[in-house]
């Protein structure tokens, strides 16, 4: 990966993507292989957009999926370089589009861009319900503080919760952000409610153990990270977008400038001393 070439790009993206917009997005082709080995299948999900009065089923199922990059629009490409991806390499991404489905073991064209441009408009939405900057910052902070590197999506937070419960919590919060504009997010508060109960009601939206735990964890994340964003600049959140299939979130650690080698520092010091000596001699 050519780190020095993309330092300024990484800085702009990590700062919230203000300088990187939809016009800068690029096209890639990726094969979606299967669910990641450490991800549950987030299925049988229903949602309400009127505080639990009426419910609808999510179009597909979610979770973290394993992809293989098969083609990109240019080579080298700034965003795929930032993700440190090469043709044939695997990467992981989590679904952010609850109203569409996607076929496994097939290749799809995606627009790779910032999270605030996602998801794209489709038959499931009247207009594109894009993530707000507040939501993008929130999810960047959750990922930076609660999960491992972008190549594994491993939960590293409170050990009272399992890997599956953490993926459930993250997936449900992502879907709630897309389905409505509740501020702050809350799985059973505000206008948008999300649950994995087959027949939810307004008074009993969910009762399964894994969902109850996931909801507790999600609520804790909202308390910890909604209004403040510790370490959110440590990662860059990007989106795989397509009008015909589900959209996905992928994230990466932005590159950093390597520390100067000790010998190089010594050389700089000697040069400085030599320069001072010459000035004094003159």
C-alpha positions as CSV (number, residue, x, y, z in Angstrom):
1,X,0.0,0.0,0.0
2,X,1.4,3.4,-1.0
3,X,0.8,5.1,2.3
4,X,2.3,8.5,1.6
5,X,0.2,9.0,-1.5
6,X,-3.0,8.8,0.4
7,X,-2.2,10.5,3.7
8,X,-4.2,13.6,2.9
9,X,-7.1,11.6,1.6
10,X,-7.2,9.4,4.8
11,X,-7.1,12.6,6.9
12,X,-10.1,14.1,5.1
13,X,-12.1,10.9,5.3
14,X,-11.3,10.3,9.0
15,X,-12.4,13.9,9.7
16,X,-15.9,12.9,8.6
17,X,-15.7,12.8,4.8
18,X,-16.4,16.5,4.4
19,X,-14.0,16.8,1.5
20,X,-14.9,13.5,-0.1
21,X,-18.4,13.3,-1.8
22,X,-20.5,11.3,-4.1
23,X,-18.8,12.7,-7.2
24,X,-15.5,11.2,-6.0
25,X,-16.9,7.7,-5.4
26,X,-15.6,4.9,-7.6
27,X,-16.9,1.6,-9.0
28,X,-15.7,-1.8,-7.9
29,X,-16.9,-5.3,-8.6
30,X,-17.0,-7.7,-5.6
31,X,-18.2,-11.3,-5.1
32,X,-20.2,-11.8,-1.9
33,X,-19.2,-15.3,-0.7
34,X,-21.1,-16.0,2.5
35,X,-21.6,-14.8,6.1
36,X,-18.4,-14.2,7.9
37,X,-17.4,-17.1,10.1
38,X,-17.9,-15.1,13.3
39,X,-21.2,-13.4,12.3
40,X,-24.7,-14.6,13.2
41,X,-27.4,-14.5,10.5
42,X,-29.5,-11.5,11.5
43,X,-32.8,-12.9,10.3
44,X,-36.6,-12.7,11.0
45,X,-36.3,-9.0,11.6
46,X,-39.3,-6.7,11.7
47,X,-39.5,-2.9,12.1
48,X,-42.0,-0.2,12.8
49,X,-41.9,3.4,11.6
50,X,-44.8,4.6,13.8
51,X,-43.7,3.7,17.4
52,X,-44.8,0.1,17.3
53,X,-48.4,0.5,15.9
54,X,-47.7,-1.3,12.6
55,X,-44.9,-3.6,11.6
56,X,-43.2,-4.8,8.4
57,X,-40.6,-7.5,7.7
58,X,-37.1,-6.7,6.5
59,X,-36.5,-7.7,2.9
60,X,-33.5,-9.9,3.4
61,X,-31.2,-10.8,6.3
62,X,-28.2,-9.1,7.6
63,X,-24.9,-9.7,9.4
64,X,-21.2,-9.4,8.4
65,X,-20.4,-10.9,5.0
66,X,-17.2,-12.0,3.4
67,X,-16.4,-10.4,-0.1
68,X,-13.7,-10.9,-2.7
69,X,-12.6,-7.8,-4.7
70,X,-12.7,-8.9,-8.4
71,X,-12.4,-5.6,-10.3
72,X,-12.0,-1.9,-9.8
73,X,-12.6,1.1,-12.0
74,X,-9.1,2.4,-12.0
75,X,-5.7,1.0,-10.9
76,X,-4.5,2.0,-8.5
77,X,-7.6,3.5,-6.9
78,X,-7.5,5.8,-4.0
79,X,-10.3,4.3,-1.9
80,X,-9.3,0.6,-2.6
81,X,-5.7,1.6,-1.8
82,X,-6.9,3.2,1.4
83,X,-8.7,-0.1,2.3
84,X,-5.4,-1.9,1.4
85,X,-7.3,-4.1,-1.1
86,X,-6.0,-5.8,-4.2
87,X,-7.8,-7.9,-6.8
88,X,-8.5,-11.3,-5.4
89,X,-8.3,-10.2,-1.8
90,X,-11.1,-10.8,0.8
91,X,-12.7,-8.2,2.9
92,X,-15.6,-8.0,5.4
93,X,-18.6,-5.6,5.3
94,X,-21.9,-5.4,7.3
95,X,-25.3,-4.8,5.7
96,X,-26.8,-1.3,6.0
97,X,-29.9,-1.8,3.8
98,X,-32.9,-3.6,5.4
99,X,-35.3,-3.3,2.5
100,X,-33.3,-5.2,-0.2
101,X,-31.7,-8.6,-0.6
102,X,-28.6,-9.9,-2.3
103,X,-27.7,-13.3,-3.8
104,X,-24.7,-15.1,-2.3
105,X,-21.9,-16.6,-4.4
106,X,-22.4,-13.9,-7.1
107,X,-20.5,-10.8,-8.2
108,X,-22.0,-7.4,-8.0
109,X,-21.0,-3.9,-9.1
110,X,-20.9,-1.4,-6.2
111,X,-20.1,2.3,-5.8
112,X,-17.5,2.7,-3.1
113,X,-18.0,6.0,-1.3
114,X,-18.5,7.6,2.1
115,X,-21.2,6.5,4.5
116,X,-23.1,9.7,4.3
117,X,-23.9,8.9,0.7
118,X,-25.5,5.6,1.6
119,X,-27.7,3.9,1.0
120,X,-28.6,4.7,-2.6
121,X,-32.3,5.2,-3.7
122,X,-34.0,2.0,-4.8
123,X,-37.4,0.5,-5.2
124,X,-37.6,0.1,-1.4
125,X,-37.4,3.8,-0.7
126,X,-39.1,6.9,-2.0
127,X,-35.8,8.8,-1.6
128,X,-32.4,7.8,-0.6
129,X,-32.4,7.7,3.3
130,X,-28.8,8.7,3.7
131,X,-26.9,8.5,7.0
132,X,-26.5,11.9,8.7
133,X,-23.0,13.1,9.7
134,X,-24.0,12.6,13.3
135,X,-24.9,9.0,12.6
136,X,-21.7,8.4,10.6
137,X,-19.6,9.8,13.5
138,X,-21.5,7.6,16.0
139,X,-20.9,4.4,14.0
140,X,-17.2,5.4,13.5
141,X,-16.9,5.7,17.2
142,X,-18.6,2.4,18.0
143,X,-16.4,0.6,15.5
144,X,-13.2,2.3,16.8
145,X,-13.9,1.5,20.4
146,X,-15.9,-1.7,20.4
147,X,-14.5,-3.8,17.5
148,X,-11.2,-5.0,16.2
149,X,-9.6,-4.3,12.9
150,X,-11.7,-4.2,9.7
151,X,-10.5,-7.6,8.6
152,X,-12.3,-9.5,11.4
153,X,-15.2,-7.4,13.0
154,X,-14.3,-9.0,16.3
155,X,-16.1,-7.5,19.3
156,X,-13.7,-6.4,22.0
157,X,-16.0,-4.5,24.3
158,X,-17.8,-5.5,27.6
159,X,-17.3,-9.3,28.0
160,X,-20.8,-9.5,29.4
161,X,-22.0,-9.6,25.8
162,X,-21.2,-12.1,23.1
163,X,-19.8,-11.7,19.6
164,X,-23.3,-12.5,18.2
165,X,-25.1,-10.1,20.5
166,X,-22.6,-7.3,19.4
167,X,-23.2,-7.9,15.7
168,X,-27.0,-7.9,16.4
169,X,-26.7,-4.6,18.2
170,X,-24.6,-3.0,15.5
171,X,-26.9,-4.3,12.7
172,X,-30.1,-3.2,14.3
173,X,-28.7,0.3,15.0
174,X,-27.5,0.6,11.4
175,X,-31.0,-0.4,10.1
176,X,-32.7,2.0,12.5
177,X,-30.6,4.8,11.2
178,X,-31.6,4.0,7.6
179,X,-35.3,3.6,8.4
180,X,-35.9,6.8,10.3
181,X,-34.5,10.0,11.8
182,X,-34.7,9.4,15.5
183,X,-32.3,11.5,17.5
184,X,-30.7,9.8,19.3
185,X,-31.1,6.2,18.0
186,X,-33.0,3.7,20.1
187,X,-34.3,0.3,19.1
188,X,-37.6,0.6,21.0
189,X,-37.9,4.3,21.4
190,X,-38.8,7.2,19.1
191,X,-40.7,6.6,15.8
192,X,-38.6,3.7,14.5
193,X,-38.5,0.4,16.4
194,X,-36.5,-2.7,15.2
195,X,-36.8,-6.2,16.6
196,X,-36.2,-9.8,15.7
197,X,-39.6,-11.0,17.1
198,X,-41.8,-12.7,14.5
199,X,-45.0,-11.1,15.9
200,X,-44.1,-8.0,17.8
201,X,-46.6,-5.7,19.5
202,X,-46.4,-2.2,20.8
203,X,-46.3,-3.4,24.4
204,X,-44.0,-6.4,23.8
205,X,-41.7,-5.7,20.8
206,X,-39.2,-8.4,21.6
207,X,-38.6,-11.1,24.2
208,X,-35.8,-13.4,22.9
209,X,-32.7,-13.6,25.0
210,X,-30.2,-12.6,22.2
211,X,-32.3,-9.6,21.3
212,X,-32.8,-8.4,24.9
213,X,-29.0,-8.5,25.3
214,X,-28.4,-6.9,22.0
215,X,-30.8,-4.1,22.9
216,X,-29.1,-3.5,26.2
217,X,-25.7,-3.2,24.4
218,X,-27.0,-1.0,21.7
219,X,-28.5,1.4,24.3
220,X,-25.2,1.5,26.1
221,X,-23.4,2.5,22.9
222,X,-25.9,5.3,22.3
223,X,-25.3,6.6,25.8
224,X,-21.5,6.4,25.4
225,X,-21.0,7.6,21.9
226,X,-24.0,9.5,20.5
227,X,-23.0,13.0,21.7
228,X,-19.3,12.4,21.9
229,X,-17.0,10.5,19.5
230,X,-13.9,9.2,21.2
231,X,-11.4,7.7,18.8
232,X,-13.8,8.0,15.8
233,X,-11.0,9.6,13.8
234,X,-9.0,6.4,14.1
235,X,-11.1,4.7,11.4
236,X,-12.6,5.6,8.1
237,X,-16.2,4.4,7.4
238,X,-17.0,3.7,3.8
239,X,-20.1,2.2,2.0
240,X,-20.6,-0.3,-0.8
241,X,-23.7,1.1,-2.6
242,X,-25.9,-0.4,-5.3
243,X,-29.4,0.5,-6.4
244,X,-30.3,-3.2,-7.1
245,X,-29.0,-5.0,-4.0
246,X,-28.3,-4.4,-0.3
247,X,-25.7,-1.8,0.6
248,X,-22.9,-2.4,3.1
249,X,-20.6,-0.6,5.5
250,X,-16.8,-1.3,5.4
251,X,-14.2,0.4,7.5
252,X,-10.5,0.7,7.8
253,X,-7.7,2.1,10.0
254,X,-6.4,5.3,8.2
255,X,-2.7,5.2,7.4
256,X,-0.3,7.0,9.6
257,X,3.1,8.6,9.0
258,X,5.9,6.2,10.1
259,X,8.2,7.4,12.8
260,X,11.6,8.5,11.5
261,X,14.3,5.9,11.9
262,X,16.9,6.5,14.7
263,X,19.7,6.7,12.2
264,X,17.8,9.3,10.1
265,X,17.2,11.4,13.2
266,X,20.9,11.2,14.1
267,X,21.9,12.3,10.6
268,X,19.5,15.3,10.9
269,X,21.1,16.2,14.2
270,X,24.6,16.1,12.9
271,X,23.7,18.2,9.9
272,X,22.1,20.8,12.2
273,X,25.2,20.9,14.5
274,X,27.4,21.3,11.4
275,X,25.3,24.2,10.2
276,X,25.5,25.9,13.5
277,X,29.3,25.4,13.7
278,X,29.8,26.9,10.3
279,X,27.7,30.0,11.2
280,X,29.7,30.6,14.4
281,X,33.0,30.1,12.4
282,X,31.9,32.7,9.9
